[in-house]
Amino acid sequence: MGAEAGIGGTYGVMPELFLKANEAIEKGDIALARKIQYKINDIIFGMVKCEGHLYDVIKAILAMNGLNVGSARGPLPRISEKDQAQVKAMHDLIEEAKKEFK
């Protein structure tokens, strides 16, 4: 589709989904690639609903996966207590999507 690579923080929390979408494109299965991309979009939209900065949300999800990389540095806002449920929901949605598109 014209891209050789991409840079993005959201790749880090769900690389499997991006790789599956790319694999579907390479096989010519655009319908599957689109379905995966829509799921990725839903996850990203959910992540940016948090009060904390997207990078802090990403780092919290990585920590839930056993990769503790700390939190975002100021002046970026950190996730709040209120954000915890949303962060967990996005983590769970990623895990469900990985199983769905395995």
C-alpha positions in Angstrom: 0.0 0.0 0.0 3.0 2.2 -0.3 4.4 2.3 3.3 7.8 0.8 4.2 7.6 1.5 7.9 5.9 3.5 10.6 6.6 5.3 13.8 4.0 5.3 16.5 3.7 4.7 20.3 0.6 2.6 19.9 2.6 -0.1 18.0 4.3 -0.9 21.3 1.2 -2.1 23.1 -0.3 -4.2 20.2 2.5 -5.1 17.7 0.7 -8.4 17.0 -2.3 -6.6 15.7 -0.3 -4.4 13.4 1.7 -7.3 12.1 -1.5 -9.3 11.5 -3.0 -6.4 9.5 0.2 -6.1 7.5 0.2 -9.9 6.8 -3.4 -9.7 5.6 -2.5 -6.9 3.3 0.4 -8.9 1.9 -1.9 -11.8 1.3 -4.4 -9.5 -0.5 -7.0 -10.0 2.2 -8.1 -6.4 2.4 -11.4 -7.2 4.2 -9.4 -8.9 7.1 -6.9 -6.0 7.2 -9.7 -3.5 7.4 -11.4 -5.5 10.2 -8.1 -5.6 12.2 -7.5 -1.9 11.5 -11.0 -1.0 12.8 -10.3 -2.9 16.0 -6.9 -1.1 16.3 -8.8 2.2 15.8 -11.3 1.3 18.6 -8.4 0.6 21.0 -6.6 3.9 20.2 -9.9 5.9 20.5 -10.4 4.2 23.9 -6.8 5.0 25.0 -7.1 8.7 24.2 -10.3 9.0 26.3 -8.1 9.0 29.4 -7.2 12.2 31.2 -3.6 11.2 31.3 -1.4 11.6 28.2 -1.4 8.8 25.6 2.2 8.0 26.4 1.4 7.4 30.0 -1.5 5.2 29.0 0.8 3.2 26.8 3.3 2.8 29.6 0.6 1.6 32.0 -0.5 -1.0 29.5 3.1 -2.1 28.9 3.4 -2.5 32.7 0.3 -4.7 32.8 2.1 -6.8 30.2 5.1 -7.1 32.6 7.3 -4.4 30.9 7.7 -1.7 33.5 9.1 1.4 31.8 8.0 3.9 34.3 5.6 6.7 33.6 5.5 9.7 31.3 7.7 12.6 32.3 6.3 16.1 33.1 4.8 18.2 31.8 2.8 15.4 30.3 -0.2 14.6 32.5 -0.1 11.2 34.2 -3.1 8.8 34.2 -5.5 9.5 37.1 -7.2 7.0 39.4 -10.3 7.6 37.2 -8.3 6.4 34.2 -7.4 3.1 35.7 -10.6 1.3 34.6 -10.3 2.6 31.1 -6.6 1.6 30.9 -7.5 -1.9 32.1 -10.4 -2.1 29.6 -8.1 -1.2 26.7 -5.5 -3.7 27.9 -8.3 -6.4 28.0 -9.5 -5.3 24.5 -6.0 -5.7 23.1 -5.8 -9.2 24.6 -9.2 -10.1 23.2 -8.2 -8.8 19.7 -4.9 -10.7 19.8 -6.9 -13.9 20.4 -9.5 -13.0 17.8 -6.9 -12.4 15.0 -4.3 -15.1 16.1 
